[in-house]
Amino acid sequence: MSEDNLDERLLSVGLDAAEKMKDPQLAADLICRTRAEPIFKHDLDELDYEENPTANRTPLRVSPSTYVRAIKLCIRNGMPSEGDRILAHCLKNDLPSKALGDMHTLVLTGYARTGDVGKAKHLFQQLRKTQILVTESTYAAYLHSLANSGNHEEVMSVLQSMLNGSNEDGIRPEIACFTSCMLSAMQTEAYNDVLALGEKMKEVGVRPNVTTFQGILLANGRLGDKMGISSAIDNALALDTPIDINSFLLSAKYLIPSVVGNRGTDIEAMRSYLRKKVEDEPRIANEAMELNRSLKDCLREESRKPSKMKNEFMIQQLKNKYWRIAMKDAVLLSEILQSRST
C-alpha cells in the first residue's frame, strides 16, 4: 500500500467513527485538518514530531469521494452547515470543477431539507460567481430549497431564466427542475401553474416522472377538470411514465370511483369488489376480471424482496410495468362503466 493510500485510510477510520456516532462536526473537523492544516504521519503515530518536525512530513491527500462522503454524513444528520464548512475548506484545494459542483449540489440539497433558504441563496449566489461546473441537479436543489420556503414566485422566475437563457450558463431545465417547480406550485395551491408546467414539459420534450404525473392529476382534480385527468392518464401511458401504487390509486379514484369507494389503499378489498362485480354484472365481467388479475400481479411485485436474481432496480422496473398494466385495465373498465351510464 502506498503512503498516499495509507494516509487516506487513516482518515477513513476517523470518518467511520463519525458515521457510527452520527457526528457531522467530527467529520468536518477531520476533513478541515487536511491540506489547510495538514495532518502528518508523525502526528498520527505520536512519534517525536517536536524533535524532528521535518521528518517524513507527508500531508494527507484526500480524494473528492472522501470529501463527498463526509458531506453526505452531514446532510443525512440534518447539519448542512457542517457540510458547508467542509465545502469552504475544499474550495481552498485544487479539486476538479465537477467534484466541487457536485459538493455544492449536496449542500444545497441539505439546506432544502432543513428549510434554510437564506443559506441556500447565499451559497448558490456565491457559486454563480465562480468557474465551478453548475449542473441541472444544482439548479434543482436550489429550486427545491426555494419551494420548501414557499417562495413560489422566485421558483418560477429561476425556471424562466433557465428557459429563456438569461441565466447565462446554458443550463436548461430537465425533469429534476420541473419536479421541484411543480412541488412548489402544489404546496402553494397554484394549480394552474402545475398544469402550465406540464404543458411546458411537453413543449420542451421533458418526459414526466411519477411526481409530476401525480401533480398534474391532483391539479386537474382540484380544478374539477375530468377531461384534463383523462388526458393526463392517456399521456402518461403513451409516454411509458413510471407508475407506482400511489399513482394508480390516485388515478383509480378518478377513473373508477365505485371500485375505490371508501377502501382507501386496500387493494385486496378492491379485488374482492371486482370479483363480486364479475358475478353480478356480466357486461363488465371481462374488464373487471382483467383488472382483478393485474392487481394480483401488482401485489406480488410489491411484496418481492431483492435477491441475487433481481436487485432493487429490477424490482422497481417490474413494479412500474405491472402498475402500468393495471392502469390500462382501469381505463378500459372506466370506459365500459361510462358507456353503461349513458
C-alpha positions in Angstrom: 0.0 0.0 0.0 1.4 3.4 -1.0 1.8 6.2 1.6 -1.0 8.2 0.0 -3.4 5.3 0.3 -2.4 4.7 3.9 -3.0 8.3 4.7 -6.5 8.3 3.3 -7.2 5.0 5.0 -6.4 6.6 8.4 -8.7 9.4 7.7 -11.3 6.9 6.6 -11.1 5.3 10.1 -11.9 8.6 11.6 -14.9 9.1 9.2 -16.1 5.5 10.1 -16.2 6.7 13.8 -18.0 9.9 12.8 -20.6 7.9 10.9 -21.1 5.4 13.7 -21.6 8.2 16.2 -23.6 10.3 13.7 -21.3 13.2 14.4 -21.1 15.6 11.4 -18.9 18.0 13.4 -16.3 15.3 14.0 -16.3 14.5 10.2 -15.9 18.2 9.4 -13.1 18.7 11.9 -11.2 15.7 10.4 -11.7 16.9 6.9 -10.8 20.5 7.7 -7.4 19.4 9.1 -6.3 18.1 5.7 -4.4 20.5 3.4 -5.2 23.8 5.3 -3.8 22.3 8.5 -2.1 19.2 7.2 -2.1 16.0 9.3 1.3 14.4 9.2 2.2 10.7 9.8 4.2 11.5 12.9 1.2 13.4 14.3 -0.9 10.3 13.8 1.7 7.9 15.1 2.5 10.1 18.1 6.2 10.0 17.3 8.9 12.6 18.2 7.4 15.2 16.0 8.7 18.1 18.1 12.3 16.8 18.0 12.3 16.3 14.3 9.4 18.4 12.8 10.5 18.0 9.1 10.9 14.2 9.1 8.5 12.4 6.7 6.1 15.3 6.7 3.5 13.9 4.3 0.2 15.7 4.1 -2.9 13.7 3.6 -4.0 13.6 0.0 -7.8 13.4 0.1 -9.8 12.2 -2.9 -13.0 14.0 -3.9 -15.0 10.9 -3.0 -13.8 11.2 0.7 -15.0 14.8 0.8 -18.3 13.8 -0.7 -18.6 11.0 1.9 -18.1 13.5 4.7 -20.6 16.0 3.3 -23.2 13.2 2.8 -22.8 12.4 6.5 -23.6 16.0 7.4 -26.7 16.1 5.1 -28.0 12.7 6.5 -27.8 14.0 10.0 -29.5 17.3 9.3 -26.4 19.5 9.6 -25.8 21.0 6.2 -23.9 23.9 7.8 -21.1 21.4 8.7 -21.2 20.2 5.1 -20.9 23.9 4.0 -17.8 24.2 6.3 -16.3 21.2 4.5 -17.1 22.7 1.2 -15.5 26.0 2.1 -12.4 24.1 3.0 -12.5 22.2 -0.3 -12.5 25.5 -2.2 -9.0 26.1 -0.9 -7.8 23.0 -2.5 -7.1 22.1 -6.2 -10.1 19.9 -6.8 -11.8 19.2 -10.2 -14.6 21.6 -11.1 -17.2 18.8 -11.4 -16.4 17.5 -8.0 -16.8 20.9 -6.4 -20.1 21.4 -8.3 -21.4 18.0 -7.0 -20.5 19.1 -3.5 -22.3 22.3 -3.8 -25.4 20.4 -5.0 -25.2 18.2 -1.9 -25.1 21.1 0.4 -27.9 22.9 -1.4 -29.9 19.7 -1.0 -29.2 19.7 2.7 -30.4 23.3 3.1 -33.5 22.4 1.1 -34.3 19.6 3.6 -33.8 21.9 6.6 -35.6 24.8 5.1 -32.7 27.2 5.4 -33.4 29.2 2.3 -31.1 32.1 3.3 -28.0 30.0 3.4 -29.1 28.2 0.2 -29.4 31.5 -1.6 -26.1 32.7 -0.4 -24.3 29.5 -1.4 -26.0 29.5 -4.8 -25.1 33.2 -5.5 -21.5 32.6 -4.5 -21.3 29.5 -6.7 -22.6 31.5 -9.7 -19.6 33.9 -9.3 -17.1 31.1 -9.7 -16.0 28.9 -12.6 -17.2 25.8 -10.9 -19.3 23.5 -13.0 -23.0 24.0 -12.4 -25.5 21.3 -13.5 -29.2 20.9 -13.8 -29.1 19.0 -10.5 -27.6 22.1 -8.8 -30.4 24.2 -10.0 -33.0 21.6 -8.9 -31.5 21.5 -5.4 -31.7 25.3 -5.2 -35.3 25.4 -6.6 -36.2 22.7 -4.0 -34.9 24.9 -1.2 -36.9 27.9 -2.5 -40.0 25.7 -2.9 -39.8 24.4 0.7 -39.7 28.0 1.9 -42.9 28.9 0.0 -41.0 31.2 -2.5 -43.1 30.1 -5.5 -42.7 33.3 -7.5 -39.0 33.1 -7.2 -39.1 29.5 -8.2 -40.9 30.3 -11.4 -38.6 33.2 -12.0 -35.5 31.0 -11.8 -37.2 28.4 -14.1 -38.0 31.1 -16.6 -34.4 32.3 -16.6 -33.3 28.7 -17.5 -35.9 28.5 -20.3 -35.1 31.9 -21.9 -31.3 31.6 -21.4 -31.0 34.7 -19.2 -29.2 32.5 -16.5 -26.2 32.8 -18.9 -24.7 29.4 -18.1 -26.5 27.4 -20.7 -28.2 25.1 -18.2 -31.7 24.1 -19.3 -34.4 22.6 -17.1 -34.8 18.9 -17.2 -37.1 16.7 -15.1 -35.4 17.4 -11.8 -36.0 21.2 -12.1 -39.6 20.7 -13.3 -40.3 18.4 -10.4 -39.1 21.0 -7.9 -41.2 23.7 -9.6 -44.3 21.5 -9.6 -43.8 20.7 -5.9 -43.6 24.4 -5.3 -46.8 25.0 -7.2 -48.7 22.2 -5.4 -47.5 23.5 -2.0 -48.9 27.0 -2.7 -52.0 25.6 -4.4 -51.1 27.3 -7.7 -52.9 24.6 -9.7 -52.9 26.5 -12.9 -49.1 26.8 -12.7 -49.0 23.0 -12.2 -50.8 22.5 -15.5 -48.8 25.2 -17.2 -45.6 23.4 -16.1 -47.0 20.1 -17.5 -47.6 21.8 -20.9 -44.1 23.4 -20.8 -42.6 20.0 -20.2 -44.4 18.7 -23.4 -43.2 21.7 -25.3 -39.5 21.3 -24.4 -39.6 17.5 -24.7 -39.2 16.6 -21.0 -40.9 13.3 -20.1 -43.0 13.2 -16.9 -42.0 11.2 -13.8 -44.1 9.8 -11.0 -44.1 13.0 -9.1 -45.1 15.3 -12.0 -47.7 12.9 -13.2 -49.3 12.9 -9.7 -49.1 16.6 -9.5 -51.0 17.1 -12.8 -53.6 14.6 -11.7 -54.2 16.4 -8.4 -54.3 19.8 -10.0 -56.9 18.7 -12.6 -58.8 17.1 -9.7 -58.7 20.3 -7.6 -59.9 22.3 -10.6 -62.6 19.8 -11.4 -61.3 19.1 -14.9 -62.3 15.5 -15.7 -61.1 15.8 -19.3 -57.7 17.0 -18.0 -57.5 14.0 -15.8 -58.3 11.6 -18.6 -55.7 13.4 -20.9 -53.0 13.2 -18.2 -53.6 9.5 -17.8 -53.6 8.8 -21.5 -50.4 10.9 -21.9 -48.6 9.0 -19.1 -49.5 5.7 -20.6 -48.4 6.8 -24.1 -45.0 8.0 -22.8 -44.4 4.9 -20.6 -44.3 7.2 -17.5 -43.3 5.1 -14.4 -46.5 4.2 -12.5 -46.3 3.2 -8.8 -49.0 2.2 -6.4 -49.8 5.8 -5.3 -50.1 6.9 -9.0 -52.5 4.0 -9.6 -54.6 4.7 -6.6 -54.9 8.4 -7.4 -55.8 7.6 -11.0 -58.3 4.9 -9.9 -60.0 7.4 -7.6 -61.0 9.4 -10.7 -61.3 6.6 -13.2 -63.3 4.0 -11.2 -64.6 5.7 -8.1 -67.1 2.9 -7.4 -64.2 0.4 -7.2 -62.1 2.6 -4.9 -65.0 3.7 -2.8 -64.1 4.0 0.8 -61.5 1.2 0.5 -58.6 3.7 0.6 -55.4 1.9 -0.2 -56.7 -1.6 0.4 -56.0 -3.3 -2.9 -57.4 -6.7 -1.7 -60.7 -5.1 -0.8 -60.9 -3.6 -4.3 -60.2 -7.1 -5.8 -63.0 -8.6 -3.7 -65.3 -5.9 -5.0 -64.2 -6.6 -8.6 -64.8 -10.4 -8.2 -68.3 -9.6 -7.0 -68.9 -7.4 -10.0 -67.9 -10.3 -12.3 -70.7 -12.3 -10.8 -73.3 -9.6 -10.6 -72.7 -7.7 -13.8 -71.8 -9.9 -16.8 -71.5 -6.8 -19.1 -68.3 -5.6 -17.3 -67.1 -9.1 -16.3 -64.2 -9.3 -18.7 -62.8 -5.9 -17.8 -63.3 -6.4 -14.1 -61.6 -9.8 -14.2 -58.6 -8.4 -16.1 -58.2 -5.6 -13.6 -58.5 -8.1 -10.7 -55.7 -10.2 -12.2 -53.4 -7.3 -12.9 -53.9 -6.1 -9.3 -52.9 -9.5 -8.1 -49.7 -9.3 -10.2 -49.0 -5.8 -8.7 -49.4 -7.1 -5.2 -47.0 -9.9 -5.9 -44.3 -7.5 -7.1 -44.9 -5.1 -4.2 -44.1 -7.9 -1.8 -41.0 -9.1 -3.7 -37.6 -8.7 -1.9 -34.3 -8.1 -3.6 -32.3 -11.2 -4.4 -29.3 -12.4 -6.4 -31.6 -12.8 -9.4 -33.4 -9.4 -9.0 -31.9 -6.3 -7.4 -33.9 -3.3 -6.2 -33.7 -1.5 -9.6 -35.0 -4.6 -11.5 -37.8 -5.0 -8.9 -38.8 -1.3 -9.3 -38.9 -1.8 -13.1 -41.2 -4.8 -12.7 -43.5 -2.8 -10.3 -43.7 0.0 -12.8 -44.6 -2.5 -15.6 -47.4 -4.2 -13.7 -48.9 -1.0 -12.3 -48.9 0.4 -15.8 -50.8 -2.7 -17.0 -53.3 -2.2 -14.1 -53.7 1.4 -15.1 -54.6 0.4 -18.7 -57.1 -2.1 -17.3 -58.6 0.5 -15.1 -59.0 2.8 -18.1 -60.8 0.1 -20.0 -63.1 -0.7 -17.1 -63.8 3.0 -16.8 -64.8 3.3 -20.4 -67.2 0.4 -20.0 -68.8 1.8 -16.9 -69.2 5.3 -18.6 -70.8 3.8 -21.7 -73.3 1.9 -19.4 -74.3 5.1 -17.7 -75.0 6.9 -20.9 
